[in-house]
Amino acid sequence: MKPIEVGTAVSTAPGVSHGSLNVGALPDGSPVDIPVIIVRGAADGPTLWLHGCVHGNEYCGTFIIHEFIRRLDPAQLSGTVVALPVLNRPAFQKNQRMSPFEGMGGGDLNRCFPGRADGSVTEQMGHAIYTALRQHADYLVDFHTAFTADTRWALFADLGGEVSKKGLEMARAFGFAHTLPAPKGILVGSSMMTAGAEGIPSFNVEAGGMGPAFTPEVVEDGAERLLNVARQLGLLAGAVHDYGPLVLFSNFHWVCATQAGLYQPLVACGQKIEAGQVVGRYFDVFGESLGDAVAPSTGIALAVHPGPIMARGETLIHIGLDPRGD
């Protein structure tokens, strides 16, 4: 078998290999190495690249990847799975979204791909990761979370041709009903859109909430759905489960809070909302009403700020626009 090397992880035969990929250095000069798992099948086939914790406090994806890997038997696998369960390790260790060592470069790893070897801290991380991804990946699945445990939606790079066709197939196989075919021009610098533009079908999962805001059931469900994606892509044998029709969006709308205070949300993820609907209420520290938060658009609530406090300008709600049957 042709060797597959990602950092120090090397696979030359069926089985599971562990190693690490260097993506930077700490202020004291010690390396920032991220974990790499390679599961090599007994038969040839495509390479499915998985990664999680692009944002350091989105731990649910890491747990889903680990559970998926546990369920794989190399003897039954046609192809290879390359998994990087903790992409942004400095942020992961600090339980925060972005690297604590990022200075003035922006810092969002999911807006820094394909990165730069001579760029900011985060751009250098993106360069190291994406160089390996571009070399090996036939398909990409990227795991994220939102605010709350009930987050359940997905998106794929909808850039035409096989990228769109295979992306939609992955979306159907994963089966989260609310799915965005992401058009060109949004999420610029994300791994999904960057890989998609280079012909790698790419799919993002949004499951569970930040930090500890997810359940074992979400992890088990995500791993089972990912196994279904592997069957769809030909890495595993067996029938592909049909999770039912998708609800597709034209785009999404991030809505920011225009005022601050104690905050009580009134809607949940997956709920249909109408323009002008009250989606939450503000109160001052004396418990007096400060008014209502109102949805500016009709659509599906994809992510909801859980409160209990809200700063002006924070993300209030994330709305999937123009929901339609596929």
C-alpha contacts under 8 A as a table, 3 or more apart, distances in Angstrom:
res1	aa1	res2	aa2	distance
1	M	12	T	5.70
1	M	13	A	6.20
2	K	12	T	6.32
3	P	10	V	6.76
3	P	11	S	5.57
3	P	12	T	4.60
3	P	13	A	7.98
4	I	10	V	5.69
4	I	11	S	5.16
4	I	12	T	6.63
4	I	136	H	7.88
5	E	8	T	6.92
5	E	9	A	5.71
5	E	10	V	4.49
5	E	11	S	6.52
6	V	9	A	5.29
6	V	10	V	6.59
6	V	19	G	7.87
6	V	20	S	7.52
6	V	21	L	6.49
6	V	36	V	7.19
6	V	132	A	6.32
7	G	10	V	7.74
7	G	19	G	6.86
7	G	20	S	5.55
7	G	21	L	4.23
7	G	22	N	6.78
7	G	36	V	7.85
8	T	18	H	7.92
8	T	19	G	4.84
8	T	20	S	5.35
8	T	21	L	6.45
9	A	17	S	6.07
9	A	18	H	5.26
9	A	19	G	3.90
9	A	20	S	6.11
9	A	21	L	7.84
9	A	36	V	6.34
9	A	37	I	7.08
9	A	38	I	7.08
10	V	17	S	6.44
10	V	18	H	7.68
10	V	19	G	7.46
10	V	38	I	7.69
11	S	14	P	7.68
11	S	15	G	7.85
11	S	16	V	7.67
11	S	17	S	6.06
11	S	38	I	6.79
11	S	40	R	6.89
13	A	40	R	6.67
13	A	41	G	7.99
13	A	42	A	7.75
14	P	39	V	7.43
14	P	40	R	4.69
14	P	41	G	5.04
14	P	42	A	5.12
14	P	74	P	6.08
14	P	75	A	7.32
15	G	39	V	5.78
15	G	40	R	5.25
15	G	41	G	6.74
15	G	74	P	5.50
15	G	75	A	7.95
16	V	37	I	7.06
16	V	38	I	5.65
16	V	39	V	4.52
16	V	40	R	6.34
16	V	74	P	7.55
17	S	37	I	5.82
17	S	38	I	5.08
17	S	39	V	6.51
18	H	35	P	7.46
18	H	36	V	5.79
18	H	37	I	4.79
18	H	38	I	6.47
19	G	35	P	6.07
19	G	36	V	5.19
19	G	37	I	6.67
20	S	33	D	5.71
20	S	34	I	5.26
20	S	35	P	4.51
20	S	36	V	5.08
21	L	33	D	5.28
21	L	34	I	5.28
21	L	35	P	6.57
21	L	36	V	6.72
21	L	128	A	7.97
21	L	129	I	7.89
22	N	31	P	6.76
22	N	32	V	5.80
22	N	33	D	4.31
22	N	34	I	6.45
22	N	128	A	7.36
23	V	31	P	7.83
23	V	32	V	5.77
23	V	33	D	6.00
23	V	34	I	7.20
23	V	124	Q	6.82
23	V	125	M	4.71
23	V	126	G	7.83
23	V	128	A	5.45
23	V	129	I	7.02
24	G	31	P	6.01
24	G	32	V	4.97
24	G	33	D	7.32
24	G	121	V	7.25
24	G	124	Q	6.82
24	G	125	M	6.17
25	A	28	D	7.81
25	A	29	G	5.51
25	A	30	S	5.53
25	A	31	P	4.29
25	A	32	V	4.98
26	L	29	G	5.21
26	L	30	S	5.36
26	L	31	P	6.16
26	L	32	V	6.46
26	L	101	F	7.85
27	P	30	S	7.44
32	V	89	R	7.32
32	V	90	P	7.68
33	D	89	R	7.72
34	I	84	L	7.28
34	I	86	V	6.30
34	I	87	L	6.24
34	I	88	N	7.76
34	I	89	R	6.38
35	P	84	L	5.87
35	P	85	P	6.85
35	P	86	V	6.56
35	P	87	L	7.98
36	V	82	V	7.17
36	V	83	A	5.85
36	V	84	L	4.87
36	V	85	P	7.39
37	I	81	V	7.96
37	I	82	V	5.84
37	I	83	A	5.06
37	I	84	L	6.47
38	I	80	T	7.06
38	I	81	V	5.78
38	I	82	V	4.62
38	I	83	A	6.36
39	V	69	I	7.83
39	V	74	P	6.53
39	V	80	T	5.64
39	V	81	V	5.10
39	V	82	V	6.51
40	R	74	P	5.97
40	R	77	L	7.35
40	R	79	G	6.36
40	R	80	T	4.61
40	R	81	V	6.63
41	G	44	D	6.93
41	G	73	D	7.95
41	G	74	P	4.47
41	G	75	A	6.01
41	G	76	Q	6.82
41	G	77	L	4.31
41	G	78	S	5.08
41	G	79	G	5.16
41	G	80	T	5.76
42	A	74	P	6.08
42	A	75	A	5.20
42	A	76	Q	6.97
42	A	77	L	6.16
42	A	78	S	6.30
42	A	79	G	7.63
43	A	77	L	6.62
43	A	78	S	4.49
43	A	79	G	6.13
44	D	78	S	5.20
44	D	79	G	4.75
44	D	80	T	7.96
45	G	78	S	4.85
45	G	79	G	3.56
45	G	80	T	6.94
45	G	234	G	7.36
45	G	235	L	6.44
46	P	78	S	7.43
46	P	79	G	4.84
46	P	80	T	6.35
46	P	138	D	6.02
46	P	139	Y	7.88
46	P	233	L	7.82
46	P	234	G	7.67
46	P	235	L	6.84
47	T	79	G	5.76
47	T	80	T	4.63
47	T	81	V	5.65
47	T	82	V	7.10
47	T	136	H	6.75
47	T	137	A	5.43
47	T	138	D	5.19
47	T	139	Y	6.57
48	L	80	T	6.29
48	L	81	V	4.84
48	L	82	V	6.23
48	L	137	A	6.01
48	L	138	D	6.05
48	L	139	Y	4.93
48	L	140	L	6.02
48	L	141	V	7.61
49	W	81	V	5.94
49	W	82	V	4.80
49	W	83	A	5.88
49	W	133	L	7.19
49	W	136	H	7.85
49	W	137	A	5.45
49	W	138	D	7.43
49	W	139	Y	6.01
49	W	140	L	4.84
49	W	141	V	6.38
50	L	65	I	7.41
50	L	81	V	7.44
50	L	82	V	6.18
50	L	83	A	4.62
50	L	84	L	6.16
50	L	85	P	7.39
50	L	140	L	5.94
50	L	141	V	4.99
50	L	142	D	5.91
50	L	143	F	7.88
51	H	54	V	7.48
51	H	61	G	7.95
51	H	62	T	7.77
51	H	65	I	7.71
51	H	83	A	5.72
51	H	84	L	4.62
51	H	85	P	5.15
51	H	86	V	7.04
51	H	87	L	6.66
51	H	141	V	6.75
51	H	142	D	5.20
51	H	143	F	6.40
52	G	55	H	7.91
52	G	58	E	7.70
52	G	59	Y	7.61
52	G	61	G	5.17
52	G	62	T	5.27
52	G	65	I	7.55
52	G	84	L	6.62
52	G	85	P	4.76
52	G	86	V	5.54
52	G	87	L	6.06
52	G	142	D	6.03
52	G	143	F	4.88
52	G	144	H	6.74
53	C	56	G	4.91
53	C	57	N	6.74
53	C	58	E	5.35
53	C	59	Y	6.10
53	C	61	G	6.71
53	C	62	T	6.49
53	C	85	P	6.72
53	C	86	V	5.08
53	C	87	L	5.35
53	C	88	N	5.95
53	C	89	R	7.92
53	C	92	F	6.91
53	C	143	F	7.14
53	C	144	H	6.93
54	V	58	E	7.74
54	V	86	V	7.25
54	V	87	L	5.15
54	V	88	N	5.28
54	V	109	L	6.22
54	V	110	N	6.38
54	V	143	F	7.93
54	V	144	H	7.50
55	H	58	E	5.77
55	H	87	L	7.91
55	H	88	N	6.33
55	H	91	A	7.04
55	H	92	F	7.48
55	H	96	Q	7.44
55	H	97	R	4.63
55	H	98	M	6.05
55	H	108	D	7.55
55	H	109	L	7.08
55	H	110	N	7.51
55	H	144	H	7.49
56	G	59	Y	7.23
56	G	86	V	7.77
56	G	87	L	7.75
56	G	88	N	5.49
56	G	89	R	6.70
56	G	90	P	7.40
56	G	91	A	4.30
56	G	92	F	3.80
56	G	93	Q	7.39
56	G	94	K	7.61
56	G	95	N	6.07
56	G	96	Q	5.41
56	G	97	R	4.77
56	G	98	M	6.22
56	G	99	S	7.60
57	N	91	A	6.98
57	N	92	F	5.68
57	N	94	K	7.97
57	N	95	N	4.74
57	N	96	Q	4.88
57	N	97	R	5.35
57	N	210	M	5.65
57	N	211	G	5.20
58	E	61	G	6.67
58	E	62	T	7.88
58	E	97	R	7.55
58	E	144	H	5.98
58	E	145	T	5.46
58	E	146	A	7.82
58	E	209	G	7.00
58	E	210	M	4.86
58	E	211	G	6.00
59	Y	62	T	5.29
59	Y	63	F	6.65
59	Y	92	F	7.95
59	Y	145	T	7.94
59	Y	210	M	6.80
59	Y	211	G	6.07
59	Y	212	P	7.46
60	C	63	F	5.26
60	C	64	I	6.31
60	C	144	H	7.59
60	C	145	T	6.96
60	C	207	A	7.08
60	C	208	G	6.23
60	C	209	G	7.27
60	C	210	M	7.59
60	C	211	G	7.87
60	C	212	P	7.90
60	C	214	F	6.41
60	C	219	V	6.85
61	G	64	I	4.97
61	G	65	I	6.14
61	G	85	P	7.45
61	G	143	F	4.90
61	G	144	H	6.09
61	G	145	T	7.45
61	G	207	A	7.40
61	G	219	V	7.87
62	T	65	I	5.23
62	T	66	H	6.27
62	T	85	P	4.84
62	T	86	V	6.45
62	T	143	F	7.77
63	F	66	H	5.09
63	F	67	E	6.15
63	F	85	P	7.99
63	F	219	V	6.29
64	I	67	E	5.15
64	I	68	F	6.10
64	I	219	V	4.88
64	I	220	E	6.97
64	I	222	G	5.84
64	I	223	A	5.33
65	I	68	F	5.08
65	I	69	I	6.19
65	I	83	A	7.28
65	I	85	P	6.27
65	I	223	A	6.87
66	H	69	I	5.18
66	H	70	R	6.30
66	H	85	P	7.32
67	E	70	R	5.12
67	E	71	R	6.53
67	E	219	V	7.29
67	E	220	E	7.04
67	E	223	A	5.92
68	F	71	R	5.26
68	F	72	L	6.65
68	F	223	A	4.68
68	F	224	E	7.27
68	F	226	L	7.01
68	F	227	L	7.00
69	I	72	L	5.30
72	L	76	Q	7.79
72	L	77	L	7.49
73	D	76	Q	5.43
73	D	77	L	6.46
74	P	77	L	4.96
76	Q	236	L	6.61
76	Q	237	A	7.65
77	L	80	T	7.42
77	L	235	L	5.58
77	L	236	L	5.43
77	L	237	A	7.99
78	S	234	G	7.06
78	S	235	L	4.64
78	S	236	L	6.28
79	G	235	L	5.68
80	T	235	L	7.61
84	L	87	L	6.20
86	V	89	R	5.90
86	V	92	F	7.20
88	N	91	A	5.60
88	N	92	F	6.01
88	N	98	M	7.61
88	N	99	S	7.02
88	N	109	L	7.59
88	N	125	M	8.00
89	R	92	F	4.76
89	R	93	Q	6.11
89	R	99	S	7.92
90	P	93	Q	5.32
90	P	94	K	6.52
90	P	99	S	5.37
90	P	100	P	6.68
90	P	101	F	7.77
91	A	94	K	5.11
91	A	95	N	6.05
91	A	96	Q	5.26
91	A	97	R	6.00
91	A	98	M	5.19
91	A	99	S	4.40
91	A	100	P	6.27
92	F	95	N	5.21
92	F	96	Q	6.52
92	F	97	R	7.73
93	Q	96	Q	7.94
94	K	100	P	7.52
95	N	211	G	6.88
96	Q	99	S	7.55
97	R	108	D	7.85
98	M	102	E	7.58
98	M	107	G	5.82
98	M	108	D	5.91
98	M	109	L	7.32
99	S	102	E	5.50
99	S	107	G	6.57
99	S	122	T	7.37
101	F	121	V	7.10
102	E	105	G	6.62
102	E	106	G	7.36
102	E	107	G	5.51
102	E	120	S	7.34
102	E	121	V	5.77
102	E	122	T	6.69
103	G	106	G	7.49
103	G	107	G	7.54
103	G	120	S	7.81
103	G	121	V	7.84
104	M	107	G	7.69
105	G	120	S	5.67
105	G	121	V	7.73
105	G	122	T	7.63
107	G	112	C	7.99
107	G	121	V	7.73
107	G	122	T	5.66
108	D	111	R	5.49
108	D	112	C	6.62
108	D	122	T	7.17
109	L	112	C	5.05
109	L	113	F	7.15
109	L	122	T	5.77
109	L	123	E	7.19
109	L	125	M	7.76
109	L	126	G	6.50
109	L	190	S	7.68
110	N	113	F	6.76
110	N	189	G	6.19
110	N	190	S	4.40
110	N	191	S	6.33
111	R	187	L	7.03
111	R	188	V	6.16
111	R	189	G	3.87
111	R	190	S	4.83
111	R	191	S	7.84
112	C	115	G	5.24
112	C	122	T	6.91
112	C	123	E	5.44
112	C	126	G	6.00
112	C	189	G	4.97
112	C	190	S	6.70
113	F	123	E	7.16
113	F	126	G	5.25
113	F	127	H	6.78
113	F	130	Y	6.78
113	F	189	G	4.78
113	F	190	S	5.85
113	F	191	S	5.77
113	F	194	T	6.49
114	P	123	E	7.84
114	P	126	G	5.84
114	P	127	H	5.49
114	P	130	Y	5.61
114	P	131	T	7.69
114	P	189	G	6.98
114	P	191	S	7.42
114	P	194	T	6.72
115	G	119	G	7.30
115	G	122	T	7.72
115	G	123	E	4.34
115	G	124	Q	5.87
115	G	125	M	7.08
115	G	126	G	4.46
115	G	127	H	4.02
115	G	128	A	7.74
115	G	130	Y	7.37
116	R	119	G	4.88
116	R	120	S	7.78
116	R	123	E	5.23
116	R	124	Q	5.35
116	R	126	G	7.19
116	R	127	H	5.18
117	A	123	E	7.23
117	A	124	Q	5.05
117	A	127	H	5.84
117	A	128	A	7.56
118	D	123	E	7.96
118	D	124	Q	6.59
119	G	122	T	7.69
119	G	123	E	5.21
119	G	124	Q	5.62
120	S	123	E	5.00
120	S	124	Q	6.06
121	V	124	Q	5.39
121	V	125	M	6.48
122	T	125	M	4.98
122	T	126	G	6.17
123	E	126	G	4.96
123	E	127	H	6.14
124	Q	127	H	5.02
124	Q	128	A	6.33
125	M	128	A	5.33
125	M	129	I	6.27
126	G	129	I	5.23
126	G	130	Y	5.83
127	H	130	Y	5.26
127	H	131	T	5.91
128	A	131	T	5.45
128	A	132	A	6.80
129	I	132	A	5.55
129	I	133	L	6.25
130	Y	133	L	4.75
130	Y	134	R	5.85
130	Y	191	S	7.77
131	T	134	R	5.39
131	T	135	Q	6.39
132	A	135	Q	5.13
132	A	136	H	6.37
133	L	136	H	5.44
133	L	137	A	5.39
134	R	137	A	5.97
134	R	195	A	7.36
137	A	140	L	6.58
137	A	200	I	7.16
138	D	200	I	5.79
138	D	201	P	7.26
139	Y	200	I	5.63
139	Y	201	P	5.23
139	Y	202	S	5.93
140	L	192	M	7.28
140	L	195	A	7.80
140	L	200	I	7.02
140	L	201	P	6.43
140	L	202	S	4.63
140	L	203	F	6.17
141	V	192	M	7.94
141	V	202	S	5.96
141	V	203	F	4.86
141	V	204	N	5.68
141	V	205	V	7.36
142	D	191	S	7.79
142	D	192	M	7.21
142	D	202	S	7.85
142	D	203	F	6.33
142	D	204	N	4.74
142	D	205	V	6.26
143	F	204	N	5.85
143	F	205	V	4.91
143	F	206	E	6.29
143	F	207	A	7.58
144	H	204	N	7.22
144	H	205	V	5.89
144	H	206	E	4.77
144	H	207	A	6.47
145	T	151	T	7.06
145	T	205	V	7.78
145	T	206	E	4.76
145	T	207	A	5.07
145	T	208	G	5.30
145	T	209	G	5.03
145	T	210	M	5.95
146	A	151	T	6.35
146	A	206	E	6.73
146	A	207	A	7.31
146	A	208	G	6.61
146	A	209	G	4.89
146	A	210	M	6.03
146	A	303	A	6.00
147	F	151	T	7.40
147	F	208	G	7.49
147	F	209	G	4.45
147	F	210	M	5.44
147	F	213	A	7.52
147	F	303	A	6.55
147	F	304	V	6.55
147	F	305	H	6.15
147	F	306	P	6.81
148	T	151	T	5.87
148	T	208	G	5.97
148	T	209	G	4.08
148	T	210	M	6.91
148	T	213	A	5.83
148	T	214	F	7.45
148	T	303	A	7.47
148	T	304	V	7.20
148	T	305	H	7.72
148	T	306	P	6.83
149	A	207	A	7.49
149	A	208	G	4.15
149	A	209	G	4.64
149	A	213	A	4.99
149	A	214	F	4.60
149	A	215	T	7.10
150	D	207	A	7.54
150	D	208	G	5.84
150	D	209	G	7.38
150	D	214	F	7.89
150	D	268	A	7.74
150	D	269	C	6.10
151	T	206	E	6.51
151	T	207	A	5.18
151	T	208	G	4.97
151	T	209	G	6.54
151	T	269	C	5.82
151	T	270	G	7.74
151	T	302	L	6.74
151	T	303	A	6.29
152	R	176	F	6.46
152	R	178	H	7.48
152	R	205	V	7.91
152	R	206	E	5.79
152	R	207	A	4.89
152	R	208	G	6.86
152	R	269	C	7.50
152	R	270	G	7.50
152	R	302	L	7.45
153	W	176	F	5.54
153	W	177	A	6.88
153	W	178	H	4.99
153	W	179	T	5.76
153	W	205	V	6.52
153	W	206	E	5.31
153	W	207	A	6.79
153	W	302	L	6.75
154	A	171	A	7.22
154	A	176	F	6.38
154	A	178	H	6.49
154	A	179	T	4.71
154	A	180	L	6.39
154	A	203	F	7.44
154	A	204	N	5.60
154	A	205	V	4.64
154	A	206	E	5.59
155	L	171	A	7.32
155	L	179	T	5.11
155	L	180	L	4.40
155	L	181	P	5.69
155	L	182	A	6.23
155	L	203	F	5.93
155	L	204	N	5.24
155	L	205	V	6.77
156	F	164	S	7.66
156	F	167	G	5.45
156	F	168	L	6.94
156	F	171	A	7.09
156	F	179	T	7.83
156	F	180	L	6.55
156	F	181	P	5.27
156	F	182	A	5.69
156	F	192	M	7.27
156	F	201	P	7.88
156	F	202	S	5.74
156	F	203	F	4.28
156	F	204	N	5.99
157	A	163	V	6.93
157	A	164	S	6.38
157	A	167	G	6.45
157	A	181	P	6.20
157	A	182	A	5.06
157	A	183	P	6.75
157	A	184	K	7.96
157	A	192	M	6.28
157	A	193	M	5.68
157	A	196	G	5.68
157	A	201	P	6.89
157	A	202	S	5.70
157	A	203	F	6.60
158	D	163	V	6.77
158	D	164	S	4.60
158	D	167	G	7.16
158	D	181	P	5.08
158	D	182	A	5.12
158	D	183	P	5.25
158	D	184	K	7.20
158	D	196	G	7.92
159	L	163	V	6.32
159	L	164	S	5.74
159	L	182	A	7.83
159	L	183	P	6.28
159	L	184	K	6.17
159	L	196	G	6.90
159	L	197	A	6.94
160	G	163	V	5.99
160	G	164	S	4.99
160	G	165	K	7.55
161	G	164	S	5.65
161	G	165	K	6.32
162	E	165	K	4.83
162	E	166	K	5.73
162	E	167	G	7.95
162	E	199	G	7.65
162	E	201	P	7.31
163	V	166	K	5.50
163	V	167	G	5.82
163	V	196	G	6.23
163	V	199	G	5.94
163	V	200	I	6.28
163	V	201	P	4.41
163	V	202	S	7.35
164	S	167	G	4.95
164	S	168	L	6.05
164	S	201	P	6.97
165	K	168	L	5.37
165	K	169	E	6.36
166	K	169	E	4.89
166	K	170	M	6.20
166	K	201	P	5.89
167	G	170	M	5.15
167	G	171	A	6.23
167	G	201	P	5.31
167	G	202	S	5.91
167	G	203	F	6.13
168	L	171	A	4.89
168	L	172	R	6.14
168	L	181	P	7.67
169	E	172	R	5.15
169	E	173	A	6.14
169	E	232	Q	7.38
170	M	173	A	5.04
170	M	174	F	6.06
170	M	203	F	6.95
170	M	229	V	5.71
170	M	232	Q	7.14
170	M	233	L	7.79
171	A	174	F	5.21
171	A	175	G	5.96
171	A	176	F	7.27
171	A	179	T	7.27
171	A	203	F	7.10
172	R	175	G	4.86
172	R	176	F	7.65
172	R	242	D	7.53
172	R	243	Y	7.33
172	R	244	G	7.96
172	R	245	P	7.75
172	R	246	L	7.09
173	A	225	R	7.04
173	A	228	N	5.73
173	A	229	V	5.06
173	A	232	Q	6.48
173	A	240	V	6.94
173	A	241	H	6.97
173	A	242	D	6.91
173	A	243	Y	7.29
174	F	225	R	4.85
174	F	226	L	6.15
174	F	228	N	6.47
174	F	229	V	5.78
174	F	243	Y	7.78
175	G	225	R	7.16
175	G	242	D	7.48
175	G	243	Y	5.08
175	G	244	G	7.03
175	G	246	L	7.30
176	F	179	T	6.75
176	F	243	Y	7.83
176	F	246	L	7.25
177	A	244	G	7.57
177	A	245	P	6.70
177	A	246	L	4.49
177	A	247	V	5.53
178	H	246	L	6.14
178	H	247	V	4.93
178	H	248	L	6.16
178	H	249	F	7.82
178	H	270	G	7.68
179	T	246	L	6.67
179	T	247	V	6.10
179	T	248	L	5.06
179	T	249	F	6.60
180	L	248	L	5.47
180	L	249	F	5.01
180	L	250	S	6.90
180	L	251	N	6.69
180	L	320	G	7.70
181	P	248	L	6.95
181	P	249	F	6.91
181	P	250	S	7.27
181	P	251	N	7.88
182	A	186	I	6.95
182	A	250	S	7.97
182	A	251	N	6.96
183	P	186	I	6.42
183	P	251	N	7.71
184	K	193	M	7.76
185	G	188	V	6.20
187	L	190	S	5.62
187	L	193	M	6.81
188	V	193	M	6.55
188	V	194	T	7.41
189	G	193	M	6.85
189	G	194	T	6.12
190	S	193	M	5.50
190	S	194	T	6.02
191	S	194	T	5.13
191	S	195	A	5.83
192	M	195	A	5.45
192	M	196	G	5.95
192	M	202	S	5.17
192	M	203	F	6.41
192	M	204	N	6.87
193	M	196	G	4.91
193	M	197	A	6.07
193	M	202	S	7.41
194	T	197	A	5.28
194	T	198	E	6.71
195	A	198	E	5.15
195	A	199	G	6.57
195	A	200	I	5.21
195	A	201	P	7.26
195	A	202	S	6.70
196	G	199	G	5.15
196	G	200	I	4.81
196	G	201	P	5.41
196	G	202	S	5.73
197	A	200	I	7.26
207	A	218	V	7.30
207	A	222	G	7.79
208	G	213	A	6.30
208	G	214	F	4.82
208	G	215	T	7.67
208	G	218	V	6.83
209	G	212	P	7.16
209	G	213	A	4.50
209	G	214	F	5.65
210	M	213	A	5.57
210	M	214	F	7.77
211	G	214	F	7.99
214	F	218	V	6.51
214	F	219	V	7.85
215	T	218	V	5.29
215	T	219	V	6.66
216	P	219	V	5.07
216	P	220	E	6.17
217	E	220	E	5.15
217	E	221	D	5.95
218	V	221	D	5.13
218	V	222	G	6.00
219	V	222	G	5.14
219	V	223	A	6.23
220	E	223	A	5.21
220	E	224	E	6.23
221	D	224	E	5.17
221	D	225	R	6.19
222	G	225	R	5.14
222	G	226	L	6.13
223	A	226	L	5.01
223	A	227	L	6.28
224	E	227	L	5.10
224	E	228	N	6.49
225	R	228	N	4.96
225	R	229	V	6.43
226	L	229	V	4.91
226	L	230	A	6.31
227	L	230	A	4.96
227	L	231	R	6.35
227	L	236	L	7.83
228	N	231	R	5.03
228	N	232	Q	6.25
228	N	240	V	5.83
228	N	241	H	6.57
229	V	232	Q	4.93
229	V	233	L	6.21
229	V	240	V	7.89
230	A	233	L	5.15
230	A	234	G	6.20
230	A	235	L	5.13
230	A	236	L	5.68
231	R	234	G	5.13
231	R	235	L	5.73
231	R	236	L	4.54
231	R	237	A	5.80
231	R	238	G	6.41
231	R	239	A	7.17
231	R	240	V	6.03
232	Q	235	L	7.70
232	Q	236	L	7.91
232	Q	240	V	6.01
233	L	236	L	7.78
234	G	237	A	6.74
245	P	325	G	7.15
245	P	326	D	6.61
246	L	325	G	6.20
246	L	326	D	5.64
247	V	323	P	5.99
247	V	324	R	5.42
247	V	325	G	4.85
247	V	326	D	6.11
248	L	322	D	7.95
248	L	323	P	5.53
248	L	324	R	5.38
248	L	325	G	6.19
248	L	326	D	6.19
249	F	252	F	7.38
249	F	320	G	5.84
249	F	321	L	5.40
249	F	322	D	5.42
249	F	323	P	4.80
249	F	324	R	6.53
250	S	320	G	7.68
250	S	321	L	5.81
250	S	322	D	5.77
250	S	323	P	7.31
251	N	320	G	6.26
251	N	321	L	5.49
251	N	322	D	7.64
252	F	318	H	7.00
252	F	319	I	5.49
252	F	320	G	4.48
252	F	321	L	5.29
253	H	297	S	7.94
253	H	318	H	5.78
253	H	319	I	5.12
253	H	320	G	6.59
253	H	321	L	7.06
254	W	315	T	6.84
254	W	316	L	7.78
254	W	317	I	6.35
254	W	318	H	4.70
254	W	319	I	6.55
255	V	295	A	8.00
255	V	296	P	7.92
255	V	315	T	5.94
255	V	316	L	5.54
255	V	317	I	5.35
255	V	318	H	6.07
255	V	319	I	7.72
256	C	312	R	7.66
256	C	313	G	5.12
256	C	314	E	5.37
256	C	315	T	4.45
256	C	316	L	5.00
256	C	317	I	7.15
257	A	260	A	7.13
257	A	293	A	7.61
257	A	310	M	7.63
257	A	311	A	7.36
257	A	312	R	5.26
257	A	313	G	4.89
257	A	314	E	5.55
257	A	315	T	6.22
257	A	316	L	5.24
258	T	312	R	5.44
258	T	313	G	6.06
259	Q	310	M	7.94
259	Q	311	A	7.04
259	Q	312	R	4.65
259	Q	313	G	7.42
260	A	263	Y	7.95
260	A	282	Y	7.14
260	A	309	I	7.67
260	A	310	M	5.16
260	A	311	A	4.69
260	A	312	R	4.67
261	G	282	Y	5.57
261	G	283	F	5.56
261	G	284	D	5.46
261	G	285	V	7.49
261	G	290	L	7.67
261	G	309	I	5.81
261	G	310	M	5.41
261	G	311	A	6.72
262	L	282	Y	5.53
262	L	283	F	4.98
262	L	284	D	6.04
262	L	285	V	7.07
262	L	307	G	7.11
262	L	308	P	5.65
262	L	309	I	4.30
262	L	310	M	6.11
263	Y	280	G	6.90
263	Y	281	R	5.76
263	Y	282	Y	4.77
263	Y	283	F	6.47
263	Y	306	P	7.92
263	Y	307	G	5.01
263	Y	308	P	5.03
263	Y	309	I	5.05
263	Y	310	M	5.88
264	Q	280	G	5.41
264	Q	281	R	5.22
264	Q	282	Y	6.59
264	Q	306	P	7.36
264	Q	307	G	5.99
264	Q	308	P	6.34
265	P	268	A	7.94
265	P	279	V	6.07
265	P	280	G	4.14
265	P	281	R	6.56
265	P	304	V	7.57
265	P	305	H	7.08
265	P	306	P	6.17
265	P	307	G	6.80
266	L	278	V	7.46
266	L	279	V	5.00
266	L	280	G	4.86
266	L	281	R	7.64
267	V	271	Q	6.78
267	V	279	V	5.62
267	V	280	G	7.33
267	V	301	A	7.74
267	V	304	V	7.42
268	A	271	Q	5.78
268	A	301	A	6.86
268	A	303	A	7.90
268	A	304	V	6.53
269	C	300	I	7.77
269	C	301	A	5.08
269	C	302	L	5.26
269	C	303	A	5.65
269	C	304	V	6.33
270	G	300	I	5.87
270	G	301	A	5.28
270	G	302	L	5.93
271	Q	300	I	5.62
271	Q	301	A	5.45
272	K	298	T	7.75
272	K	299	G	5.82
272	K	300	I	4.57
272	K	301	A	6.42
273	I	277	Q	6.66
273	I	295	A	7.53
273	I	297	S	7.94
273	I	298	T	5.60
273	I	299	G	5.55
273	I	300	I	5.95
273	I	301	A	6.82
274	E	277	Q	5.43
274	E	295	A	6.94
274	E	297	S	6.41
274	E	298	T	4.20
274	E	299	G	6.53
275	A	294	V	7.66
275	A	295	A	5.24
275	A	296	P	4.98
275	A	297	S	4.29
275	A	298	T	4.61
276	G	294	V	5.47
276	G	295	A	5.23
276	G	296	P	5.92
276	G	297	S	7.36
277	Q	294	V	5.45
277	Q	295	A	5.43
278	V	281	R	7.76
278	V	292	D	6.20
278	V	293	A	5.68
278	V	294	V	4.48
278	V	295	A	6.43
279	V	292	D	7.53
279	V	293	A	5.64
279	V	294	V	5.62
279	V	295	A	6.32
280	G	292	D	5.86
280	G	293	A	4.95
280	G	294	V	7.21
281	R	289	S	7.59
281	R	290	L	7.54
281	R	291	G	6.02
281	R	292	D	4.45
281	R	293	A	5.78
282	Y	289	S	6.06
282	Y	290	L	5.06
282	Y	291	G	5.54
282	Y	292	D	6.05
282	Y	293	A	7.36
283	F	286	F	7.71
283	F	287	G	5.48
283	F	288	E	5.34
283	F	289	S	4.47
283	F	290	L	4.94
283	F	291	G	7.32
284	D	287	G	5.32
284	D	288	E	5.48
284	D	289	S	6.56
284	D	290	L	6.35
285	V	288	E	7.43
295	A	298	T	7.43
297	S	319	I	7.44
297	S	321	L	7.56
298	T	319	I	7.73
298	T	321	L	6.69
298	T	322	D	7.46
299	G	319	I	5.86
299	G	320	G	5.35
299	G	321	L	4.83
299	G	322	D	5.97
299	G	323	P	6.21
300	I	319	I	5.44
300	I	320	G	4.99
300	I	321	L	6.88
300	I	323	P	7.11
301	A	304	V	6.87
301	A	317	I	6.94
301	A	318	H	5.96
301	A	319	I	4.79
301	A	320	G	6.42
302	L	317	I	7.59
302	L	318	H	5.36
302	L	319	I	5.59
302	L	320	G	6.26
303	A	317	I	5.68
303	A	318	H	4.92
303	A	319	I	7.30
304	V	316	L	6.43
304	V	317	I	4.67
304	V	318	H	6.51
305	H	315	T	6.70
305	H	316	L	5.31
305	H	317	I	6.06
307	G	310	M	6.19
310	M	314	E	6.71
311	A	314	E	5.65
315	T	318	H	7.60
320	G	323	P	6.88
